[in-house]
Amino acid sequence: MNFWQVPEQHAHARPDALALRFQGQDISHAQLAARSARVAALLWHDWGVRTGERVAWLGLNHPGQLVLLFALARIGAMLLPLNVRLAPAEWEGQLRDCRPTHLVHGPEWAAQAQQLGARCALAVHPLDALDQETAHAAPRIGAPGTDALLVYTSGTTGQPRAAVHTQANLLANMRIAAQVQQITDGDLVLTVLPLFHVGGLCIQTLPALYAGAGVSLQPRFSADATLDALAQQRPTLTLQVPATMKALVDHPRWPEADLSCLRAVWAGSSVLPAPLVQAFLDRGVALCNVYGSTETGPFSIALPPAAARSHAGSCGWPAPGVEAMLAGVQQGCGEVLLRGPNVVARYWPDQPACDDDGWFHTGDLATRAEDGSYTVIGRSKDLIISGGENIHPLEVEAAVAQHPAVAECAAFGLPDPRWGEAVAVAIVLRADAQLAPGALAQHLDGRLARFKCPRRVFFVAALPKTALGKLQRQALASLAGEPDPA
């Protein structure tokens, strides 16, 4: 089976069963397959899209994006989802890099899309253009090795690059993710994370469609809308990230929310804050972790429900068919390397993503327990070396975050004439809270070794983050020119 044949398979087996639910509208598997075939014909015959070409998408979550992905795959073309949180100049840079021929946009971005079309020589189409009828039939060209999806990395390590996912990559990830999460055609998956990122698209949404489950699709995350969906639609699975988890836990409705419908909540993050994990466990919901990246499916290492409590804080074990290893192990930790059928081979247009043996080097440092489970402790480039000792920012942050006045924090290294580097920490305080540096030192006494304790403390209004919410730790070094807070 090719990737684009997934809707067809379920259209034959369970034509009337729910595939997608969006803003009160239900789309069956038969309807999803028919729409995908019709749009493929439209793309090929009316828009002139050919095998190997790219079509960009700019919009919030919408069934049209999934229809477009399957339709493009059928004719051997690729989808480029643009991150709606980026600036127009960043969109333009990506469009100039991979040169799509068409841009489909949601109504909120009509003006920006027209400007991008003029500047990048693109044909621009509103979302409802996908509803046009055509008398033609679509060719069936897409093959397993055909490129299907371009997703730009977040750029935390430099200039963003587009990971090239083939149909075989996507299908393997769907199969792996569905197996580990035990998704069946009886499940209803609540999707609230953006589909322009592999987390929202590939951890649960596509695997659910692969398994014949239903997907309740939200345009964007809202704590109220999520709690409403839990109460009214009773989904069995959902995917969250720390930021959305925090919004739910902090919501006034959280204590009374009925979560009994959820078999598990999965979280796409290398490291999950312990208080958030505990908040879900305290409500009787298994909080499961998925580790991966844009280049690795991303379903690569996973913590299943049965180990959610016993291995809280761990990323779990390599998923079926995925190999993992630690390279350059020192003091018990090393860089995570991954290899598997869901791992991309290259960045656009033809830059290798893996080494000669097929291993993808993640840049993440982790430990491996005797039972084979992995725990990520930080990025290799973020390691602080003070007086010859390796200090991982995450262990500093975990201790600092336990102070009740701290909303968020980030540790980083600053040059030090005596120790080489000294630990610094940037702190976002909770509303109306105060924290003197002396009080922080007292709080950390007994929680951290003295050489790991921050020597400089900065209070900031917000931590620098990418459009996907990832911490830009390198940007924290600019605080070194600011005076220490009183």
C-alpha positions in Angstrom: 0.0 0.0 0.0 1.2 3.5 -0.9 0.7 6.4 1.5 -2.0 8.0 -0.6 -4.0 4.7 -0.7 -4.7 4.9 3.1 -8.1 6.7 2.6 -9.0 4.3 -0.2 -8.4 1.2 2.0 -10.8 2.4 4.7 -13.3 3.7 2.1 -13.7 0.1 0.9 -13.7 -1.5 4.4 -15.7 1.0 6.4 -17.0 3.7 4.0 -19.5 5.3 6.4 -17.2 5.4 9.5 -16.0 8.7 10.8 -12.6 9.9 9.4 -12.6 13.6 10.3 -14.7 15.8 12.5 -14.3 19.6 12.0 -16.4 22.4 13.4 -19.6 20.3 13.5 -19.0 18.6 10.1 -18.3 14.9 9.9 -16.4 13.4 7.0 -16.5 9.7 6.4 -13.6 7.6 5.1 -15.5 7.3 1.8 -15.8 11.0 1.6 -12.2 11.6 2.5 -11.1 9.2 -0.2 -13.4 10.8 -2.8 -12.3 14.3 -2.0 -8.6 13.3 -2.2 -9.1 11.7 -5.6 -11.0 14.7 -6.9 -8.4 17.2 -5.7 -5.7 15.1 -7.2 -7.4 15.3 -10.5 -7.9 19.1 -10.1 -4.2 19.5 -9.3 -3.0 17.5 -12.3 -5.5 18.6 -15.0 -6.5 22.1 -14.0 -3.5 23.4 -12.0 -0.9 21.6 -14.0 1.0 20.2 -11.0 3.4 17.5 -12.0 5.3 14.7 -10.2 8.1 16.1 -8.0 6.6 19.6 -7.8 5.7 21.3 -4.5 2.5 23.0 -3.4 2.6 25.2 -0.2 -0.1 25.5 2.4 -0.7 28.5 4.7 -3.5 28.2 7.1 -4.8 26.9 10.4 -5.7 23.2 10.8 -8.3 22.2 8.3 -9.4 19.0 6.6 -8.4 20.6 3.3 -4.7 20.3 4.4 -5.0 16.5 4.8 -7.0 16.2 1.6 -4.3 18.2 -0.2 -1.5 16.0 1.3 -3.1 12.7 0.1 -4.0 14.3 -3.3 -0.5 15.5 -3.9 0.9 12.1 -2.9 -1.3 10.4 -5.4 0.3 12.3 -8.3 3.8 12.1 -6.8 4.0 15.7 -5.7 4.9 17.3 -2.3 3.1 19.4 0.3 5.0 22.2 2.0 3.1 23.4 5.1 4.1 26.8 6.2 4.3 27.7 9.9 1.6 30.4 10.4 3.6 31.8 13.4 6.5 32.8 11.2 7.1 36.3 9.8 6.4 37.0 6.1 10.1 37.2 5.4 10.6 33.7 6.8 7.8 32.4 4.6 9.4 34.0 1.6 12.8 32.5 2.4 11.3 29.0 2.5 9.4 29.5 -0.7 12.5 30.8 -2.5 14.4 27.8 -1.1 12.1 25.0 -2.4 10.3 26.8 -5.2 6.7 25.5 -5.0 4.4 26.3 -8.0 1.2 26.9 -6.0 0.1 28.3 -2.6 -3.2 27.4 -1.0 -4.2 29.6 1.9 -6.8 30.0 4.6 -9.0 33.1 4.7 -6.9 34.7 7.5 -3.8 34.9 5.3 -5.3 36.1 2.0 -3.4 39.4 1.9 0.0 37.8 2.9 -0.6 35.0 0.4 -1.1 37.4 -2.5 2.1 39.3 -1.6 4.0 36.0 -1.4 2.6 35.0 -4.8 3.7 38.2 -6.4 7.2 38.1 -4.9 7.8 34.4 -5.5 6.0 33.9 -8.8 3.4 31.6 -7.3 -0.1 30.7 -8.3 -2.3 31.6 -5.3 -5.5 29.8 -4.4 -8.0 30.3 -1.6 -8.9 27.2 0.4 -12.3 26.9 -1.2 -10.6 26.5 -4.6 -10.1 22.9 -3.5 -13.9 22.4 -3.7 -14.0 22.9 -7.5 -15.3 20.0 -9.5 -13.5 18.4 -12.4 -14.5 16.0 -15.1 -11.2 14.3 -15.2 -9.8 11.3 -13.3 -6.5 11.6 -11.3 -3.5 9.5 -12.3 -2.1 7.0 -9.7 1.6 7.8 -9.8 2.9 8.1 -6.3 5.2 5.3 -5.2 6.8 4.5 -1.8 10.1 6.2 -2.7 8.3 9.4 -4.0 8.8 12.5 -2.0 5.6 13.6 -0.3 6.2 16.2 2.5 8.7 19.0 3.1 8.9 20.2 6.7 11.3 22.9 7.8 13.1 22.4 11.0 12.7 24.9 13.8 16.2 26.4 13.3 17.3 26.0 16.9 20.8 25.0 15.7 21.0 27.5 12.8 19.3 28.1 9.5 16.1 26.1 9.1 16.3 23.2 6.6 13.5 21.2 4.9 13.4 17.5 5.8 12.2 15.5 2.9 9.7 12.8 3.9 9.0 10.1 1.3 5.7 8.3 1.2 7.5 5.3 2.6 8.8 7.4 5.5 5.3 8.6 6.3 3.7 5.2 6.0 6.3 3.6 8.3 5.8 6.3 10.9 2.0 5.8 10.7 2.4 2.1 11.2 4.9 2.4 14.1 2.9 5.1 15.9 -0.4 3.3 15.5 1.2 0.1 16.9 2.8 1.7 20.0 -0.3 3.8 20.8 -2.6 0.8 20.1 -4.8 2.9 17.9 -7.8 1.0 16.5 -10.8 1.9 14.4 -12.8 2.4 17.6 -10.7 5.3 18.8 -11.4 9.0 18.5 -8.3 11.1 18.5 -8.5 14.8 19.4 -6.0 16.9 17.4 -5.3 20.4 18.7 -1.6 20.9 17.8 -0.7 22.5 14.4 -0.5 20.2 11.4 2.3 22.3 9.9 4.6 20.5 12.3 5.3 16.8 12.3 4.1 16.6 15.9 0.5 17.6 15.2 0.5 15.8 11.8 2.5 12.6 12.3 2.3 11.5 16.0 -1.4 10.9 16.1 -3.4 12.4 13.2 -2.0 10.4 10.3 -1.5 7.2 12.4 -5.2 7.5 13.4 -6.3 7.7 9.8 -4.0 4.7 9.0 -5.7 2.7 11.7 -9.2 3.7 10.6 -9.9 5.8 13.7 -11.7 9.1 13.7 -10.0 12.4 14.2 -11.6 15.4 15.8 -9.6 18.3 14.3 -9.4 21.7 16.1 -8.3 24.7 14.0 -5.8 25.6 16.8 -5.3 24.9 20.4 -7.6 26.5 23.0 -7.8 25.3 26.5 -11.6 26.0 26.6 -12.2 24.2 23.3 -10.1 21.3 24.4 -12.0 20.9 27.6 -15.3 21.3 25.7 -14.2 18.5 23.3 -13.3 16.2 26.2 -16.7 16.8 27.7 -18.8 16.6 24.6 -17.0 14.3 22.2 -15.3 12.0 24.6 -12.0 11.3 22.7 -9.9 8.4 23.7 -6.5 9.9 22.9 -5.0 13.3 22.4 -1.5 14.8 21.9 -0.2 17.7 23.9 3.0 19.6 24.5 4.2 21.2 27.7 2.8 24.7 26.9 -0.7 23.3 26.2 -0.5 20.9 29.2 0.2 23.9 31.4 -2.7 25.9 29.9 -5.0 23.0 30.7 -3.7 22.3 34.2 -3.9 26.1 35.1 -7.4 26.4 33.7 -10.2 27.0 36.3 -12.2 24.0 34.8 -9.3 21.6 35.2 -10.2 20.3 38.7 -13.7 19.3 37.6 -13.0 18.2 34.1 -14.0 14.6 33.4 -11.0 12.9 31.8 -12.3 9.4 32.1 -12.7 9.1 28.4 -9.0 9.3 27.8 -7.0 6.1 27.6 -3.8 8.1 27.6 -2.5 11.6 26.8 0.6 11.6 24.7 3.1 14.4 24.8 5.6 15.4 22.1 8.6 16.6 24.0 12.1 15.5 24.8 11.7 16.6 28.4 8.4 17.0 30.3 8.2 19.2 33.4 7.6 16.9 36.4 4.8 19.0 37.9 2.8 18.7 34.6 3.3 15.0 34.4 2.2 14.6 38.0 -0.9 16.7 37.3 -2.1 14.2 34.8 -1.1 11.2 36.7 -3.0 12.6 39.7 -6.1 12.7 37.6 -5.6 9.0 36.7 -4.5 9.7 33.1 -1.4 8.0 31.8 1.0 10.7 30.5 3.1 9.1 27.8 6.1 10.7 26.1 7.2 10.6 22.4 10.8 11.5 21.5 11.8 12.4 18.0 12.5 15.3 15.6 11.3 16.6 12.3 13.8 14.3 10.6 12.8 11.1 12.5 9.2 10.7 11.7 9.0 11.8 14.6 7.8 8.7 16.4 11.1 7.2 17.4 11.3 6.6 21.2 8.2 6.3 23.2 7.0 5.7 26.8 3.8 3.6 26.8 0.9 3.9 29.2 2.0 0.9 31.3 5.3 2.7 32.2 3.9 6.2 32.5 4.1 6.2 36.3 7.1 4.0 36.9 9.3 5.8 34.3 8.0 9.3 34.6 10.6 11.7 33.1 11.9 9.0 30.7 11.3 9.0 26.9 10.9 5.3 27.0 12.1 2.7 24.6 12.8 2.7 20.8 9.7 2.1 18.8 9.3 -1.1 16.8 11.6 -1.0 13.8 13.6 2.0 15.1 17.2 1.5 16.3 18.7 3.9 18.9 22.2 4.1 20.3 24.3 6.5 22.3 27.5 7.9 20.8 30.5 9.4 22.6 29.4 8.3 26.0 31.0 10.2 28.9 29.9 10.2 32.5 27.1 7.9 31.6 25.5 10.0 28.8 26.0 10.3 25.1 24.4 11.7 21.9 21.2 9.9 20.7 21.5 8.4 17.2 18.5 7.0 15.5 18.0 4.8 12.4 14.7 3.4 11.0 12.3 3.4 8.1 10.6 6.6 9.3 13.9 8.6 9.4 14.4 10.9 6.4 17.5 10.4 4.2 18.0 14.0 3.1 17.3 17.7 3.4 16.0 19.7 0.5 17.2 19.6 -2.2 19.9 16.9 -1.8 21.8 17.3 1.5 22.3 14.1 3.5 20.5 14.0 6.8 22.2 10.8 8.1 25.8 9.5 8.2 27.1 6.9 5.9 25.6 4.1 8.0 22.2 5.6 8.0 22.3 7.1 11.6 20.6 10.4 12.3 22.6 12.4 14.8 20.0 14.2 17.0 22.4 16.4 19.0 20.5 15.4 22.2 22.3 13.9 25.2 20.6 11.0 27.0 21.3 8.2 29.4 20.3 4.6 28.9 19.0 2.6 31.9 19.6 -1.1 32.4 16.1 -1.8 31.2 16.9 -0.1 27.9 14.9 3.0 28.4 16.3 6.4 27.4 16.1 9.7 29.3 17.1 12.9 27.5 19.0 15.4 29.7 19.8 18.2 27.2 21.4 19.3 24.0 25.1 18.5 23.5 25.8 22.1 22.4 24.1 23.4 25.6 26.4 21.5 27.9 28.0 23.8 30.5 31.6 22.9 31.5 32.5 24.5 34.8 35.8 23.7 36.5 36.1 20.5 34.4 32.6 19.3 35.4 29.8 18.7 32.9 26.6 20.4 33.9 23.4 19.8 32.0 21.0 22.9 32.0 18.0 20.7 32.4 19.0 19.4 35.8 19.6 23.0 37.0 16.2 24.0 35.6 14.4 21.1 37.2 15.7 22.3 40.6 15.0 26.0 40.1 11.5 25.3 38.7 10.5 23.7 42.0 10.4 27.1 43.7 6.8 28.3 43.9 7.6 31.7 42.6 9.1 30.4 39.3 6.9 30.1 36.3 9.6 29.3 33.8 13.4 29.2 33.8 16.3 28.4 31.5 19.9 27.7 32.5 22.9 28.5 30.4 26.7 29.0 30.6 28.5 32.3 30.7 32.3 32.8 30.4 34.1 32.8 33.7 37.8 33.6 34.2 38.3 31.1 37.0 36.0 28.2 36.1 35.9 28.5 32.3 32.1 28.7 32.4 29.7 29.7 35.2 26.0 28.6 35.5 23.5 31.4 34.9 19.7 31.2 34.9 17.0 33.3 33.4 13.7 33.2 35.4 10.2 34.2 34.5 8.3 34.8 37.8 4.7 33.9 38.4 2.3 36.8 38.6 2.8 39.0 41.7 5.6 36.8 42.9 9.1 37.9 44.1 12.3 36.0 44.4 15.6 37.4 45.7 18.8 35.7 44.4 19.6 34.9 48.0 16.3 33.1 48.5 17.0 31.1 45.4 20.4 29.9 46.7 18.7 28.8 49.9 16.1 26.9 47.9 18.8 25.1 45.9 20.8 24.1 49.0 20.6 20.4 49.2 18.9 20.1 45.8 21.9 20.8 43.6 25.7 20.3 44.0 27.3 23.6 44.8 29.2 23.7 41.5 25.9 23.4 39.6 24.1 26.3 41.4 23.6 29.5 39.4 26.2 32.2 40.0 24.1 34.8 38.1 20.4 35.2 38.0 18.3 37.2 35.5 14.6 38.0 35.8 13.0 38.3 32.4 9.5 38.9 31.1 9.6 35.9 28.7 12.1 33.3 27.6 13.3 33.6 23.9 11.6 30.8 21.9 11.1 29.8 18.3 7.8 29.9 16.6 7.2 26.3 17.6 7.8 27.2 21.3 11.3 25.7 21.5 13.7 27.5 23.8 16.4 29.5 22.0 19.1 28.9 24.6 21.8 30.6 22.6 19.9 33.9 22.7 20.2 33.9 26.5 23.9 34.8 26.2 22.8 38.3 25.4 21.8 38.7 29.0 25.4 38.8 29.9 25.6 42.4 29.0 22.8 43.3 31.4 23.4 44.1 35.0 22.5 41.5 37.6 19.1 42.2 39.1 19.1 43.7 42.6 
